[in-house]
Amino acid sequence: MARTASLSGFPEWLPEERLVELHVLDTLRKVFELHGFSSIETRAVETVGQLLRKGEIDKEVYGLSRLQDDEGDESKAGKHDPHALALHFDLTVPFARYVVENAGYLAFPFRRYQIQKVWRGERPQEGRAREFTQADIDVVGDGDLPFRYDVEIALVIAEALSALPIPDFRLRINNRKLAEGFYRGIGLDDTAGVLRSIDKLEKIGAAKVAELLKTELGASDEQAQAALSLAGIRTEDTSFVAQVRALGVTNDLLEEGLDELEQVIAAAVQRAPGKVVADLSIARGLDYYTGTVVETVLVGHEQLGSICSGGRYDALASKGNRKFPGVGLSIGVTRLVSRILSQDLAKASRSVPTAVLVALTDDDSWGAAQDVAAQLRGRGIATEVAAKAEKFGKQIKFADRRGIPFVWFTDDDGKHQVKDIRSGVQVDADPASWAPADEDLSVQVTTALHASAQPA
């Protein structure tokens, strides 16, 4: 089970917990690269102006300043200085800046994945940390980006999440064009305001959202009810189209959004059955989303919140008249790993990568032990040499405490034997040819959800 962090909101893992996290990260990398996404890493800091230009979340952004500044206290002025530095709160905004600055060196459509730490000044609670790891994939175009990438991104994420040691999940997908067109069709022109209110639906309930729509946006009872009726539509197939049209609202943008969402859901029904739903309550809080929007929940763990979110953004990145539309999704790795550990959904088979401990007969045998270790390592077998020439029983106990499955012995005549300390079986061995079974060669992540173990 994951420990409570000594500094709230900044989790740290024990070695065996870190091995589970590495398994998650390696699995995501493998899936992303199989689909042709290239890895990048951006700097940890951006200017305040860059971070806050789309969506007001300044209360969550950590400013960056020196403890001592000869020219005054920048930390107090940083919020108002667009050139002040702050830690990035997500990876999409830094990625947009990266694309603009490196457009002359990139081939478009540019497919990237990015796995990094981010920082957000939220109130720490289960599933929400102040420092956490995200894993993003995006496709960005130059001038235009075909809608088929919205479909592809959803399918890649469904495949990636399916490969992780997590419970069943659902990608809940909506389209902002659909929502905004509907709101305009019923006479609510402040579509951003309506979206922000609808985004609170699961937190505060329909009655309070209706009150917000009426008091803050001037909606009538009929308009508020219509907006809530739209948000109540949820289907596992394309039947949502008929349900939306049955509400009797007409608008060109609404029709465009309906068509786009229908394409995504139709593809998912065929290629990722049971993993995607059309959920017209999904809005996403950030203002830079312009089309497809996604949130993902673990079935039976909905209180954890979204573990993967994102969507289409057509105007986040631009350089003069040149636009770089994109679509992407972000997996909350730390949120997922925290749940995996706290619920014992997966465990590492041992706490260290070491497969073999080479025992010392006496202090003079250290050099020969290093030679054995070098031979084993040369064939990809993780090996340590004992620190002291203690009694063999103590060296075996040390290996057991470390979780190392095999201990290697060399007698005075140069004869080698290796012992499986779990079974007690000891056999003759040659460092040039002996190898452990595949399941012992590397750490395995054993899951409670799948019958087979998976390499970390």
C-alpha positions, 0 to 999 in steps of 0.5 A: 500500500502506498505510504502517506507523503511526509510533505502533503501533495508530494508523493514518494515511492518505496523501491518496490512501488517505484518498480510498479510505476516504472512498469506503467511508464514503460508500458505507455512508452511501448504503446505510444512508440508502436503507434509512431509517437516520438518522445520529447521533453520540455523545460519545467518552467514557462513564463506566466504570460505563456501559462495563463493565456488560455484559461484562468487557473492562476491560483493553481500555478506555482511561481518561481523566484530566488529566495534572495533577489537583489532587485526586490521580491519577484514572488509578489509581483510574479502574478502580474508580470507576464515575463516572470517564471512559473512551473508548468501545470500541464504539458499541453501549454508547454508543448504548444510553445515548443511546436511554435518555436521548433516549427521549422525543424518538425515534420507535420503532422507531428506525433509526440509523447511526453512523460514528465512531472508537472506542478499544480497548487491544488488541495492535496487529496486522494488522486490529487497531488501537487507534484505528479507525473503526466503522460501525454500524446498529441498530434499537431498539424500545420494549418489544418489537422484532419479529424481522423486524428481525434479518432486515432488518439482515442483508440491509442489511449484505449489500447494503452490503458488496456495494457495497464494493471488497472480496473476496467475504464471508460473514455467519456467523450463529448464535442464542444461544437455540439455543446456550443451549437446547442446552447446557441440554438436555445439562445444562450450565447455565453457558451463558455459560461454554460460549459463552465457551469455544466462542468460542475454537474457531477460535483454540485448536482443538476439543481445547483447547475440550473441555478447557476445558469439562471443567476449567472447567465440569465437563462430561463427555466426552459433554457436551463432545463434544455442544457441539462437535458443535453448533458443527461444524454449518455450512450455506448453507441451512436444512438446519442445522435437521435436523442440530441435531435429529438430535443428539437434544436437546430444549429450548424455548429451543433450538426458539425459537432454531432457528426464528429462525435458520431465518427469517434464513437462509431470507430470505438464501437468497432475497434475498442468495444465497451471502452468508450461512451458518448457522454454529453455532460463532459465539458472540460474546464480549460478554454483552449479546447475547441472540439472533441473533449475526453475524460476517463474514469475507472469503473468502480473507482469513479470517485477518483475522478478522471485518470485521462483527459484532453481533446482537440485544440485548434487555436492554442498554438500559432505563429503570425498567420500560421496555425498549429491545430492539435488533439491530445490526451493526458494520462494522470500517471501518479493518480493511477499509480496511487490507486494501484498501490493503495488497492493492491491492484499490482505488486512487483515480484521483488523490491530490487532488479538484482537476480543474483547475489555472488557470495564471498568465501573470504575477503580475498575472493572479492576479485574473483566474485567481481569476475563472475558478476561481470560475466553474468551482467554481460549476458543481461543478468542483474548481479550484485557482489556481497559486501562482506565475507560473512557466514554463508547463512548471513549472506543468504539472509541478506539476499532474502531481505533484499528480495534477491532470488539466487545466491552464487557460490564459488569454492576454493577449487573454482567450482561454481554453484547457484542456489535458489533461496526460495526452494533451497535447490542448489545446482552446479553452474557456469557463469558463461552459460547459466541463466535464471528462468525468464520470470526471474530474469527481471522484476515481474509486476503481478496483478490482481486483475490479470492471471499472468505476470508482466515484466516491469 
